[in-house]
Amino acid sequence: MWRASGKVRSLNGEFSKNITGSIGWVVDFYYPGPPPVVLDAIAKRDGKQFYSKFAKLLDLKNSLDARAIMVAIPGGFGIDEAQLATHYGIYLVVDGDSGPLNDALNGKDVQVVNSTMLSRLLQGKSRKHSGECRNAITALLKKSWSTGSELSAQLKWRYDLKTINSQLRTLQLKGEVKVCGRTNSGDGLYGMTGQIYPLREDLSRKTRIKCLSDSLQHYLESEEAPQFSQELADQVKASRYAVRSALRGLSREGLVVKAKGGGWMPVHQQTKQE
């Protein structure tokens, strides 16, 4: 039977509790809250046990609006399981690791708690090799946004495909990398969070519009004087028609405004001038 930590024992909850979600379940620990807390433990390295407990916790999380926490012995889950649990808002902590468990009980952000756990999982593997792979990925993405296939093609001589994909997922979980858009064929384009990238020829229409708008807004923010559409078109390497269309969209959103003497500027700059 799972041995509860001091923080769990201090809560006025019940162990081996029958709880009803969409169906009846038995959980290792239940605290009525508010908010309710449901906790289940993995006692052995068994993928089937992870998924059965995942289904239980997900049902109770949705049914009771509860904090769902899964505690596992070291090796009880891997990167794919961690990513799945994080996506659905379920905490994953290693048994005996009181820090992340306390954070989960206190309602700290799931991604933050799980990314800490995921980092520790990776330490059991080749930390140096994994770190070098992540550094190589970020070095490429600081230069240009890329699809997964493009990253793999550039890194395959140093790292196997599984390592590349797992480290890319790790960077996403840590919030350093995200899918910034898509190509015409639907492939995701990875980039550094917060970085503005130049247009690519193969962008989907939706991504092209967003990318152009972000580039225009970023450039206008960096300039003190109003900028005319032709100047902006030259700067972002897009047609004047596309630039005008994007500027009208930004204007409707209340982000940019046409200056009295002509040209475009951010709304907050006009307010300062007035």
N, C-alpha and C positions, 0 to 999 in steps of 0.2 A: 504494500500500500504506500502511496505517495506521502512523504513527510512534509508537512506545511512549514513555511518559514515563519519567523516571528511576526512579520507584517500581516500575513494572512491570518494567523491565529488571533491577532489583535482585533480583527474585524468580527462583528457580531453575526457570523454566518454559520452555515451548516455543512458538514462533510457527508459525502455519499448521499446526495440529496436528489429526490425524484422531482423533476421539473417538466412542465408541459410547454412545448413550443407548438409547432404544427402537429407533432406527435409527442409521446412521452419519452423522456430521457432520464438517465442517471448521470450526474456530474460529480466530480471529485470534491468540488467546493462551490457553494452558492451563497452569495450575499445579496439580500433584497434591495439594498441601496436606500435612497437613490444616489447615483444610478445603479442598477443591478450589476453584479459581477458574476460571471460563470467561468469556472476554471476546470480544465481537464489535463491530465498528465499522461505522457507517453513513457512507459516503463522499459521499453526495449527498442532495439533498432529494427523497426518493421514498417515498411512503406504502407502496408494495408492499414495498420493501426493509425498512422497519421491521417489518412484520408477518411477513415470512419469517424475519427474525433473532429476532423475539420468540418465534415457535414453536420455533426451534432452542434458544434459551436456556432457555425454559420446560421443554422436554423434558430438557435436561441438568441443570437445577436439580433437577427431580423424580427423575431417574434416579440422579444422583451425589450428591445432597444438597449441591450446590455453590453458591457465591456467583456469581450470574449478573449480569454487568455489560454494559450496552450503551453504547458511546461514539458520539456523533454530532456532526457539524458543526453549527454554529448553524442553526436552522431545520429540522433533520432530523426533528423530532417536535414535536407540539403538546400542548395541554392534555389532549385525549382520550387520546392515546397515553401520556402521563405517568400519568394516572389508571389506565389499564389495567395498565401495568407495575407501578405501586406496589401495586395490588390483588393481583397475583400474586407480589410479592416480588422483582422484578427492578430492579436499580439502573439509573438513567438519568443519564448525565453528558455535559456538553458537551466536545468535544475541545479540549484545551489548558487546561482548568480543573482544575488539579492538586489543589486542595483537596477537592472532592467525590469525585474519583477515589480519592484516598488514603483518604478516609473509607469509601468502598465496599470497597476492598481490605482495610481493617482491620475490616470487619464492623459498621460503625455502622448504626443503625436505618435501614431502607430509607425509611420515611416521612420521616424527618428529612432524609436526603440528597436525596431526590427533591423534597421541598417547597422546598428551597433552589434547586434547578434550575428548578422551576416558577415561582418568584418571579422569576427572571432572565428566563425566557421572557416573562413578562408585561411586563417592562420595555421590551421591543421594541414593545409596543403603547402605547396611551394610558395611561400609568401614573396620571396624575391621575384620569382618568375611571374606570378600574378601581378605584382606591383609594376614590373617592367611592361607587361602587356597593357595595363591600364594607362601608364604614362605614354606608351606608343599610340594608343587610341586617342587620348586627349591632344597629343601633339599634332596628329593628323586633322582632328576636328577643329583645332584652333586656326588651321589654314583654310579649310573649306568644309562645308557640310557634305555628308556622304551617306550612301545607302549601306546596309549591312554587307552586301556583296562587294561593294567597292572597298570597304574597310578590310574585309577578309582577303581580297586579292592583293592588297598592299602589305598585309601582315603575315600571310600564310607561310612565308619562308622562315619565320622565326617562331610562330605559335600555331598550335593546331586549332581547328575550327571551334572545338568545344571550349577551349580556353578563351578565345576571342569573344564568343557569344556570352559566356558566363561573366567575363569582366565588363562587357558592355552593359549587361543587366545590372551588375553591381554599381556602375557609374550612374545608371538611371535611378536605382534605389537611393543612392546618396544625393541625388538631385543635381549632380554636376553635368549630366548629359540628358537631353530629352529629344523626342521626335519633334522636329521643328516644322515639318511639312511632308508633302508627298510628291512623287513624280507622276507623270502622266499615266504610267503603268500601275500606280498604286503602291509602289515601294516607299517605305518610310525613310525620311531623310534625318539622320542624326546630326545634332549640333551641340555646342556648348551652351548651357543655360545662360540666357541674357545676351548672347552674342548676335550681332546683325551680320547676315551673310549676303554677298552679291547674288543677283539673279542667275539661275541656271536655265539653259535652253529647254530642259525636259520637265520643268515644274508643271504641276497640275494648275488649272485656272485659279482655284481657290487659294492655293499656296502662293501663286504668283502675285495675286492681288494683295494678300497679307504681307508678303515680303516687301513689295514695292512701298506699301503704306508705312511699314516699320522703318524702311530705309529713308524715306522722305522725312518722317517725323524726327528720326535721329539726326539727320543732317540739319534740319531747320533749328533744332535745339542747340546745335553747335555754332550757329551763326548769329551775329548780333543784328545784322541788317536784313530786311525782307529779301526774299529770293524769288526771281521770276521763273516761270515754268520751263523756259528753254534752258536756263542755268541748271535747274534741278534735273532736267532730262539728261543733260550732259554729265552731271555728277553721278547719277544712279545708272546711267547707260540704259535708258529706256526711251521709248517714243514720247513726244510731247503730248500726244493724245492720251496715252496710258497715264502719264503723270498728272494731267489735268483731271482725269477721271478719279484717280486716287486722292488728289487734293480735295475734290468735291466731297468724297466720302469722309475724309478726315474732318472737313468743315462741318458736315452734318453731325458728326460725333462730338463737335465742340472742342476739337483738339487744335485746329489751326484756323487762321482767319486771314482774309485778304487785307493788306495794308492800304491806307488812304492813298498813298503815292504809287500804288502798284506793288506787285510782289506778294509773297506769302510769308507768314510768321506764326509761331506758336501763340495761342491765345494769351498765355500768362505774360508774354513779352509785350503784347499790346496793352495789357492792363497796367504794366509798369510804366510804359511811355505816357499813358493818360494821367 
